Amino acid sequence: MSVPPESITVGKCFATPGNQVRRVLAIEDGIVSYEARGPKMIKGRWPAQRRASIEKFVAGVLKEVPCHYDPDFGATSGL
């Protein structure tokens, strides 16, 4: 497990092994509500909203990243 469960908080973003970026919207009763996008940021777009247990969310992410993260440009996509 790369990300400790206690580091998952509302507003933070995390990258998956496939460079998906997940932004935490809410955490209630051990369930994380999050929105996910592909590796390229399209200004103002976070198309998919999902829910998962905190354990499953943590198992699916590698690291915390800035919400504007772009794997081709490091921390920022310039948006």
Wavefront OBJ file of the C-alpha trace (Angstrom):
o trace
v 0.000 0.000 0.000
v 1.652 3.212 -1.185
v -0.817 5.706 0.288
v -1.833 5.464 3.957
v -5.631 5.536 4.469
v -5.371 8.495 6.846
v -3.922 10.635 4.018
v -7.141 10.293 1.993
v -9.015 13.549 2.608
v -11.577 15.623 0.740
v -10.065 17.762 -2.014
v -6.870 15.744 -2.486
v -5.991 13.990 -5.752
v -4.237 10.678 -6.316
v -2.750 8.940 -9.369
v -3.391 5.305 -10.265
v -0.920 2.948 -11.971
v -2.623 3.764 -15.311
v -2.227 7.545 -14.719
v -5.902 8.086 -13.951
v -6.321 10.989 -11.513
v -8.907 10.619 -8.736
v -10.170 13.612 -6.728
v -11.814 12.888 -3.368
v -15.238 14.541 -3.039
v -16.460 13.086 0.257
v -15.760 10.380 2.808
v -18.668 9.008 4.794
v -18.856 5.796 6.824
v -15.641 4.497 5.236
v -16.881 5.101 1.674
v -14.922 7.449 -0.584
v -16.848 9.398 -3.217
v -14.495 10.553 -5.943
v -14.371 11.755 -9.499
v -11.895 10.380 -11.975
v -10.325 11.527 -15.211
v -7.736 10.239 -17.632
v -4.144 11.450 -17.624
v -4.858 14.583 -19.688
v -6.627 17.452 -17.943
v -9.411 19.034 -19.944
v -10.127 22.352 -18.306
v -13.157 22.102 -16.050
v -13.855 18.410 -16.787
v -13.970 15.557 -14.302
v -16.331 13.201 -16.155
v -16.845 10.155 -13.959
v -18.016 10.019 -10.336
v -17.576 6.822 -8.373
v -17.674 5.358 -4.868
v -15.419 2.801 -3.184
v -14.504 1.664 0.292
v -11.473 3.498 1.639
v -9.542 0.217 1.518
v -10.340 -0.315 -2.155
v -9.575 3.340 -2.986
v -6.157 3.132 -1.281
v -5.373 -0.169 -3.015
v -6.023 1.452 -6.400
v -3.815 4.545 -6.093
v -0.030 4.981 -6.088
v 0.609 8.510 -4.852
v -0.857 11.890 -4.060
v -0.566 14.376 -6.944
v -1.720 17.938 -7.641
v -5.225 17.890 -9.110
v -3.871 19.393 -12.342
v -1.312 16.569 -12.655
v -0.250 15.510 -16.156
v 2.201 12.574 -16.409
v 3.835 14.085 -19.512
v 4.626 17.354 -17.746
v 5.103 16.283 -14.139
v 3.158 18.250 -11.589
v 1.299 20.580 -13.904
v -0.399 20.580 -17.249
v -0.198 24.346 -17.537
v -3.924 24.890 -16.883
l 1 2 3 4 5 6 7 8 9 10 11 12 13 14 15 16 17 18 19 20 21 22 23 24 25 26 27 28 29 30 31 32 33 34 35 36 37 38 39 40 41 42 43 44 45 46 47 48 49 50 51 52 53 54 55 56 57 58 59 60 61 62 63 64 65 66 67 68 69 70 71 72 73 74 75 76 77 78 79
